[in-house]
Amino acid sequence: MCRLLPQNCAGALLAAMYFLSAAPAAAAVEEPIELADDPFQITDPVAAKPGAAEAAFIGAYERARQGSVRNTGAVETQLSMGVVPGLELRIGQVGAYGNLETRRKLGTVSDGLGPSQDGGQVAWGGATRIGALYEFSDGRGGYPAIAGLIRIRTLYGPGKPAYETEAVALIGRTFPFGQQAIGTHLNIGWVARLEPQFGERPNRYLVNASVGQALSPATALVLTYAREQQERGDRDYSLIQAGVRHRLSGGRAVLGLAAGFGTTRDTPRYQVAVALQWQLGDAW
């Protein structure tokens, strides 16, 4: 029973009704999970907002098709931060141990091996990557989201370090169907090696594509295909992945799981990858 004055009682009832009706609406505007990101070999064209920062940790295991060394493990870290509207800086590090011939897609190379050799030695390798992503279009108004990613990489492995530049066009389009949104993404890139050694390919292309299906604002299924040209005498790196991305309770962490298999002789027989992304800071 309301013990307030009639006008105050009516105001309290209206406020309660407004609160109850607004609560579902607030939940409905929860930011949907990205449909293209780690641990899948695809990059979303959306840049982080100024001041927002995110750290990603990726672990992967691969089994080679041939050679006396079949197992390879890799760990990758990446820090991204929005600087100004549409511009995001990225710094990453990759480390791998095992048959480095299966790790070329992550930026590690085995300069001590010729094309298609069997990777008979266990080796360490890795790469340091510094770059920036610039968002040209945010995908509103029915247009696809478009961005460009430019990176410089220093590659470590048997032999002396190598240096590469990478330029990638990122294209994405999301088709909303309530909570069941579908996203399609395409990455088209060109990698150039600075001062290539004798027999090394100075330039090569890469094409990655994905389809993501949102099951809820916090969960998405993802299917990707990655292809990258390799050294002369080697077949292109060709990998198919499928898995899930899920935002954990609290909203700041996203867990991703992916499993994939190669489609050519010079790619892994299978691959398993896991990623944890953690939001470090909010936008200004």
C-alpha positions in Angstrom: 0.0 0.0 0.0 1.4 3.4 -1.0 1.7 5.7 2.0 2.9 8.7 -0.1 0.7 11.6 -1.2 -1.3 10.7 -4.3 0.8 12.7 -6.7 4.0 11.3 -5.2 2.6 7.8 -5.3 1.8 8.2 -9.0 5.3 9.5 -9.7 6.8 6.5 -7.9 4.8 4.1 -9.9 5.7 5.8 -13.2 9.4 5.7 -12.2 9.2 2.0 -11.3 7.5 1.2 -14.6 10.1 3.2 -16.5 12.9 1.4 -14.7 11.4 -2.0 -15.5 10.9 -1.2 -19.1 14.3 0.4 -19.5 16.3 -2.6 -18.0 15.6 -5.0 -21.0 16.4 -2.2 -23.4 19.8 -1.6 -21.7 20.6 -5.3 -21.9 19.6 -5.3 -25.6 22.2 -2.6 -26.5 25.1 -4.8 -25.3 28.0 -4.5 -27.7 27.9 -7.6 -29.9 31.0 -9.8 -30.1 33.4 -9.4 -33.0 32.8 -12.0 -35.7 36.4 -11.9 -37.0 39.3 -11.9 -34.7 41.9 -14.1 -32.8 42.6 -17.0 -32.8 41.2 -17.1 -36.4 43.5 -15.9 -39.1 41.3 -13.0 -40.1 41.3 -9.3 -39.0 38.3 -7.2 -38.3 38.3 -3.7 -40.1 37.0 -1.9 -37.0 39.6 0.3 -35.2 39.6 0.7 -31.4 38.2 3.9 -30.1 40.7 6.5 -28.8 42.0 5.5 -25.4 40.7 1.9 -25.6 43.4 -0.8 -25.2 43.3 -4.5 -25.6 45.9 -7.3 -25.0 45.6 -10.7 -26.7 47.4 -13.9 -25.9 47.3 -16.8 -28.5 48.6 -20.3 -28.2 48.8 -22.8 -31.1 49.8 -26.4 -31.7 50.5 -27.8 -35.2 51.2 -31.2 -36.5 53.3 -31.3 -39.7 52.5 -33.7 -42.6 56.0 -34.8 -43.1 59.5 -34.7 -41.7 61.3 -36.1 -38.6 60.1 -33.1 -36.6 56.3 -33.0 -36.7 55.2 -31.0 -33.6 55.3 -27.3 -33.3 54.1 -25.0 -30.6 53.7 -21.2 -30.8 52.8 -18.3 -28.5 51.7 -14.9 -29.7 51.0 -11.7 -27.8 49.5 -8.5 -29.2 48.7 -5.1 -27.8 46.4 -2.7 -29.6 45.4 0.8 -28.6 43.2 3.5 -30.2 45.0 6.8 -30.7 42.6 9.1 -32.6 39.2 8.3 -34.2 39.8 5.6 -36.8 43.5 4.9 -36.0 44.7 2.0 -33.9 48.4 1.1 -33.1 49.4 -2.6 -32.8 52.5 -4.2 -31.4 52.9 -8.0 -31.4 55.4 -10.7 -30.7 55.4 -14.3 -32.0 57.6 -17.2 -30.7 57.6 -20.8 -32.0 59.5 -24.0 -31.4 59.6 -27.1 -33.5 59.2 -27.5 -37.3 59.3 -23.9 -38.4 58.2 -24.8 -41.9 54.6 -25.0 -40.5 54.9 -21.6 -38.8 55.4 -19.3 -41.7 51.8 -17.9 -41.6 52.6 -16.5 -38.1 55.7 -14.8 -39.5 58.5 -17.2 -38.5 60.8 -18.6 -41.1 63.4 -21.3 -41.4 66.1 -19.7 -43.5 68.4 -22.7 -42.9 66.0 -25.0 -44.9 65.5 -25.0 -48.6 62.1 -25.3 -50.2 60.0 -28.3 -49.2 62.8 -29.8 -47.1 61.6 -32.0 -44.3 62.3 -29.8 -41.3 64.6 -32.4 -39.7 65.8 -30.1 -37.0 64.0 -28.6 -34.0 64.4 -24.9 -34.1 63.4 -21.6 -32.4 61.9 -18.8 -34.4 59.7 -15.7 -34.0 58.7 -12.3 -35.2 58.3 -8.8 -33.8 55.5 -6.8 -35.5 54.7 -3.1 -35.3 52.0 -1.5 -37.3 48.8 0.6 -37.5 45.2 0.0 -38.6 43.3 2.9 -40.1 39.5 2.7 -40.6 38.2 4.3 -43.7 34.5 3.3 -43.4 32.7 2.0 -40.3 30.1 0.0 -42.3 27.1 2.2 -41.6 24.5 3.1 -44.2 24.6 -0.4 -45.8 28.2 0.0 -46.9 30.9 -2.5 -45.9 33.5 -1.6 -43.3 36.9 -0.9 -44.9 40.3 -0.4 -43.2 44.0 -0.7 -44.0 46.6 -2.5 -42.0 50.3 -1.7 -42.4 53.0 -3.5 -40.4 56.8 -3.9 -40.3 58.1 -7.3 -39.2 61.4 -8.5 -38.0 61.7 -12.3 -38.4 64.0 -14.5 -36.3 65.0 -18.1 -37.0 67.9 -20.2 -38.3 70.2 -17.8 -40.2 70.3 -14.1 -39.9 67.1 -12.0 -39.2 64.9 -11.0 -42.1 62.7 -7.9 -42.5 59.3 -7.6 -44.1 56.6 -5.0 -44.7 53.0 -6.0 -45.0 50.0 -4.0 -46.3 46.5 -5.6 -46.0 43.1 -4.3 -47.1 40.4 -5.3 -44.6 36.8 -5.5 -45.7 33.8 -6.6 -43.6 30.0 -6.6 -43.8 27.6 -7.6 -41.1 24.0 -8.6 -41.9 21.9 -8.1 -38.8 19.1 -10.5 -37.9 18.4 -9.6 -34.3 20.9 -11.5 -32.2 21.6 -13.9 -35.1 23.8 -11.5 -37.1 26.0 -12.9 -39.9 29.4 -11.3 -40.7 31.5 -11.8 -43.8 35.1 -10.6 -43.8 37.9 -10.5 -46.4 41.6 -9.7 -46.0 43.7 -9.1 -49.1 47.4 -8.3 -48.6 50.9 -8.0 -50.1 54.1 -8.9 -48.2 57.5 -7.5 -49.3 60.8 -8.8 -48.0 63.5 -6.2 -47.6 66.9 -7.2 -49.0 65.9 -10.8 -49.9 68.6 -13.5 -49.9 69.4 -15.5 -53.0 66.4 -17.7 -53.9 64.0 -16.0 -51.6 60.8 -14.6 -53.0 60.8 -10.8 -52.7 57.0 -10.4 -52.8 54.0 -12.6 -52.0 50.2 -12.3 -51.6 47.8 -13.4 -49.0 44.0 -13.8 -49.0 41.9 -14.6 -45.9 38.2 -14.9 -45.8 35.7 -15.7 -43.0 32.0 -16.1 -42.2 30.8 -15.6 -38.6 27.4 -16.5 -37.2 26.4 -14.8 -33.9 24.4 -17.1 -31.6 24.0 -14.4 -29.0 25.6 -11.0 -28.2 28.3 -12.9 -26.4 28.9 -16.0 -28.6 29.8 -16.5 -32.3 30.7 -19.4 -34.5 33.4 -18.6 -37.1 34.7 -20.4 -40.2 37.8 -19.1 -42.0 40.0 -19.8 -44.9 43.6 -18.5 -45.1 45.9 -18.6 -48.1 49.4 -17.2 -48.5 52.0 -17.5 -51.2 55.2 -19.2 -50.1 58.8 -19.6 -51.4 59.5 -20.9 -54.9 59.0 -24.6 -55.0 56.6 -24.7 -52.1 52.8 -24.9 -52.4 50.8 -22.0 -51.0 49.9 -22.0 -47.3 46.3 -23.1 -47.3 44.4 -23.6 -44.0 40.7 -24.0 -43.0 39.6 -23.2 -39.5 36.4 -23.5 -37.5 35.6 -22.6 -33.9 33.9 -20.3 -31.5 34.4 -17.0 -29.8 32.7 -16.2 -26.4 32.7 -13.2 -24.2 33.2 -14.2 -20.6 31.1 -12.8 -17.7 32.2 -9.3 -16.8 32.4 -8.3 -20.5 36.1 -7.5 -20.6 37.5 -10.9 -21.7 36.9 -12.9 -24.9 37.9 -16.6 -25.2 38.4 -18.1 -28.6 38.9 -21.7 -29.7 39.8 -22.8 -33.2 40.7 -26.1 -35.0 41.9 -26.3 -38.5 43.6 -28.4 -41.2 45.8 -27.7 -44.1 44.9 -28.5 -47.7 48.3 -28.7 -49.3 51.5 -30.7 -48.7 53.4 -27.8 -47.3 50.8 -26.8 -44.6 50.0 -28.5 -41.3 48.0 -31.7 -41.1 46.0 -30.0 -38.4 46.2 -27.1 -36.0 44.6 -26.2 -32.7 44.6 -22.6 -31.3 43.3 -20.8 -28.3 43.1 -17.0 -27.7 42.3 -14.8 -24.7 41.6 -11.1 -25.3 41.5 -8.8 -22.4 40.2 -5.2 -22.5 42.7 -3.1 -20.6 41.1 0.3 -20.9 37.9 2.1 -22.0 37.6 4.8 -24.6 38.2 8.4 -23.5 
